[in-house]
Amino acid sequence: TWNTNRPKDVTDFSTRDLREDNSTPSCHSTADNDADNPKIRIVAPTLEKPLIAPIDIDLQFVPTGSSHVRPETFRVCYMGLVSMDITKRITDHVTVSEQGLHVTGAQLPRGHHRLLFLIADQRGRLARHEAIFNVL
């Protein structure tokens, strides 16, 4: 039996098609085709200058074509030595809609923080936006 053929396990989950099981992205998901994917825009704050907490954060989700963004697929990942999904910490306090989200008075600690925002549309296409927050 050790010599029988077994189905190959997928070892790279980063390009998994999100349409297959109506799933949500993870901190390791990557977009397949950026041209057709929805977009995430950071409306506030301006990230080119240092920030002082508390911080108001406005994200806008821009769909592509007639495919709507699925708010339930929204993820926020803290990218450091180890990636952590911190979505629940945010969604417990704000509502995520098809248009985006608004966070009032986020208490980010001092330091250099790299956050990854992810969201998928109805066709499984992934929006991915990485942002660096320098908090004084």
Protein Blocks (a to p, Z undefined) as FASTA:
>chain_A
ZZpccddddfblklgcfklnopacdfkbccfblmlpccdddfbdcfkbccdddddddddd
ddehjbdcdfklpccddddfbdcdfklmmmmmbccdfkbccdehiacdedjddddddddd
fkopacddddddddZZ
